[in-house]
């Protein structure tokens, strides 16, 4: 079972995401924020959707960041 983190009295349960799923979502749908929606970051996903991946710059940076993460799973 995942470790619970407490944030201002509310329980916080991080999402567990697969690295390669997030990478391929970013590769093919990064301009639309598909990987952000997968990670549970809805506000950032909408921002990417409206700005075409932060004009492509955020999309490319996210591809590199996802590849640098250790392990096949990570908590968002």
Buried (B, 14 or more C-beta within 10 A) or exposed (E): EEEEEEEEEEEEEBEEBBBEBBBBBBBEBBBBBBBBBBBEBEEBBEBBBEBBBBEEEBBEEBBEEBEEEEEEEBEE
